Amino acid sequence: MKHILRFIWRIVWKMLLFCFLFSIFITILYRFIPVPVTPLMLLRVCEQYLSGNEIRLKKTWVPYSEISPQLPLAVIASEDQLFAEHYGFDVKAIEKAMDNNEKNEKKKKKHIKGGSTISQQTAKNVFLFPQRSWVRKGLEAYFTVLIELFWSKQRIMEVYLNVIETGDGIYGAEQASQTYFKKKASALTQSEAAMLAAILPNPRKWSPAKPTPYILARQQWIISNMNNIGKVDF
């Protein structure tokens, strides 16, 4: 029995070691090459196939230098205003989100508010499937530490803006810009960048082509924050 347990432990230990080394390898690799596909993209394709809908996966990778500086500023103003300063986690935002979620739970509201930074969202989008569990949150935290360690802030933003879901089957800043505004991402104005940032929390429900009153109000709030921040400086 002891021999069997030792054998199983060796297999488990080797698998864990392999996963650990591979996670470091793939993180370092993605520092230099475009991310070809993400788990979310694959999940969406499977959902489309199983529902009998047209398979849509539109994405165009562009370097950070070919994205309007208005867009990084807009997502920072909208999602993570301390992005350039923290090391992957915004403790105050997490505590605030947990407090709000606890209050909503007591009031039996289903809305769950996240406190994820852009670094955490990038780690989740690139390496993990979207599901709510403590295991996934733990892995998200692990990969967040890795990308903060091996990538620059500009690289994190570059990857984020290239893999983020921006519509049904639409991913990344360039494809979103071409789809909604008929222009390259490098030509996005402040208003257009703020509109794209406004729909990111739920890009399959909201669209820059048909903004709701809520999205228009959110766009103005983002523009106000953008003006207050001034510029992105990594």
URBELHU-V546064 format. One record per residue. N is the residue number from 0. RES is the residue in three letters. SS is DSSP state (~ for helix, > for strand, _ for the rest). D_FIRST is the distance of its C-alpha to the first C-alpha in Angstrom with 2 decimals. Layout:
BEGIN
N,RES,SS,D_FIRST
N,RES,SS,D_FIRST
END
This chain:
BEGIN
0,MET,_,0.00
1,LYS,~,3.80
2,HIS,~,5.40
3,ILE,~,5.14
4,LEU,~,6.32
5,ARG,~,8.66
6,PHE,~,9.87
7,ILE,~,10.67
8,TRP,~,12.30
9,ARG,~,14.29
10,ILE,~,15.58
11,VAL,~,16.54
12,TRP,~,18.16
13,LYS,~,20.05
14,MET,~,21.25
15,LEU,~,22.48
16,LEU,~,24.18
17,PHE,~,25.79
18,CYS,~,27.07
19,PHE,~,28.44
20,LEU,~,30.24
21,PHE,~,31.50
22,SER,~,32.90
23,ILE,~,34.87
24,PHE,~,36.04
25,ILE,~,37.30
26,THR,~,38.97
27,ILE,~,40.83
28,LEU,~,41.73
29,TYR,_,43.23
30,ARG,_,45.35
31,PHE,_,47.39
32,ILE,_,47.24
33,PRO,_,48.04
34,VAL,_,45.16
35,PRO,_,45.33
36,VAL,_,43.79
37,THR,_,41.91
38,PRO,~,39.29
39,LEU,~,42.09
40,MET,~,44.37
41,LEU,~,41.80
42,LEU,~,41.18
43,ARG,~,44.94
44,VAL,~,45.36
45,CYS,~,42.74
46,GLU,~,44.51
47,GLN,~,47.83
48,TYR,~,46.61
49,LEU,~,45.02
50,SER,_,48.18
51,GLY,_,50.41
52,ASN,_,52.22
53,GLU,_,53.47
54,ILE,_,50.88
55,ARG,_,52.12
56,LEU,_,50.65
57,LYS,>,53.51
58,LYS,>,52.91
59,THR,_,54.79
60,TRP,_,53.43
61,VAL,_,56.11
62,PRO,_,55.96
63,TYR,~,56.66
64,SER,~,60.17
65,GLU,~,61.02
66,ILE,_,60.24
67,SER,_,63.04
68,PRO,~,62.50
69,GLN,~,63.35
70,LEU,~,60.00
71,PRO,~,57.67
72,LEU,~,60.07
73,ALA,~,59.95
74,VAL,~,56.15
75,ILE,~,56.01
76,ALA,~,58.81
77,SER,~,57.01
78,GLU,~,53.30
79,ASP,_,52.77
80,GLN,_,55.83
81,LEU,_,53.91
82,PHE,_,52.13
83,ALA,_,53.82
84,GLU,_,53.04
85,HIS,_,49.47
86,TYR,_,46.23
87,GLY,_,44.68
88,PHE,_,44.70
89,ASP,_,47.66
90,VAL,~,46.48
91,LYS,~,49.71
92,ALA,~,49.53
93,ILE,~,45.93
94,GLU,~,46.93
95,LYS,~,50.00
96,ALA,~,48.09
97,MET,~,45.57
98,ASP,~,48.52
99,ASN,~,50.33
100,ASN,~,47.32
101,GLU,~,46.83
102,LYS,~,50.51
103,ASN,~,50.31
104,GLU,~,47.33
105,LYS,~,49.37
106,LYS,_,52.26
107,LYS,_,49.96
108,LYS,_,50.82
109,LYS,_,48.44
110,HIS,_,49.59
111,ILE,_,46.94
112,LYS,_,48.33
113,GLY,_,46.29
114,GLY,_,46.81
115,SER,_,45.44
116,THR,_,47.23
117,ILE,~,48.22
118,SER,~,45.43
119,GLN,~,42.83
120,GLN,~,44.43
121,THR,~,44.41
122,ALA,~,40.71
123,LYS,~,39.98
124,ASN,~,42.37
125,VAL,~,41.20
126,PHE,~,37.41
127,LEU,_,36.39
128,PHE,_,37.08
129,PRO,_,39.32
130,GLN,_,37.37
131,ARG,_,37.44
132,SER,_,34.12
133,TRP,~,32.83
134,VAL,~,30.36
135,ARG,~,33.36
136,LYS,~,35.45
137,GLY,~,32.84
138,LEU,~,32.71
139,GLU,~,36.51
140,ALA,~,36.81
141,TYR,~,34.57
142,PHE,~,36.69
143,THR,~,39.83
144,VAL,~,39.02
145,LEU,~,38.44
146,ILE,~,41.75
147,GLU,~,43.64
148,LEU,~,42.29
149,PHE,~,42.92
150,TRP,_,45.80
151,SER,_,49.26
152,LYS,~,50.65
153,GLN,~,52.93
154,ARG,~,50.07
155,ILE,~,48.20
156,MET,~,51.43
157,GLU,~,52.06
158,VAL,~,48.68
159,TYR,~,49.05
160,LEU,~,52.51
161,ASN,~,51.42
162,VAL,~,48.38
163,ILE,_,49.44
164,GLU,>,50.05
165,THR,>,53.83
166,GLY,>,54.38
167,ASP,_,53.12
168,GLY,_,51.69
169,ILE,>,53.46
170,TYR,>,51.73
171,GLY,_,53.14
172,ALA,~,56.48
173,GLU,~,58.28
174,GLN,~,57.54
175,ALA,~,58.36
176,SER,~,61.59
177,GLN,~,62.62
178,THR,~,61.81
179,TYR,~,63.43
180,PHE,~,66.13
181,LYS,_,66.87
182,LYS,_,66.57
183,LYS,_,64.22
184,ALA,~,61.94
185,SER,~,64.03
186,ALA,~,67.03
187,LEU,_,65.58
188,THR,_,67.90
189,GLN,~,66.99
190,SER,~,67.52
191,GLU,~,65.41
192,ALA,~,62.55
193,ALA,~,62.62
194,MET,~,62.58
195,LEU,~,59.49
196,ALA,~,57.73
197,ALA,~,58.81
198,ILE,~,57.00
199,LEU,~,53.65
200,PRO,~,51.95
201,ASN,~,52.34
202,PRO,_,53.70
203,ARG,_,53.27
204,LYS,_,55.35
205,TRP,_,57.95
206,SER,_,60.05
207,PRO,~,62.60
208,ALA,~,64.76
209,LYS,~,65.14
210,PRO,_,64.52
211,THR,_,64.59
212,PRO,~,66.60
213,TYR,~,63.36
214,ILE,~,62.46
215,LEU,~,66.02
216,ALA,~,65.84
217,ARG,~,62.47
218,GLN,~,64.01
219,GLN,~,66.84
220,TRP,~,64.46
221,ILE,~,62.55
222,ILE,~,65.85
223,SER,~,66.88
224,ASN,~,63.65
225,MET,~,64.14
226,ASN,~,67.63
227,ASN,~,66.39
228,ILE,~,63.71
229,GLY,_,66.17
230,LYS,_,64.01
231,VAL,_,60.49
232,ASP,_,60.00
233,PHE,_,56.62
END
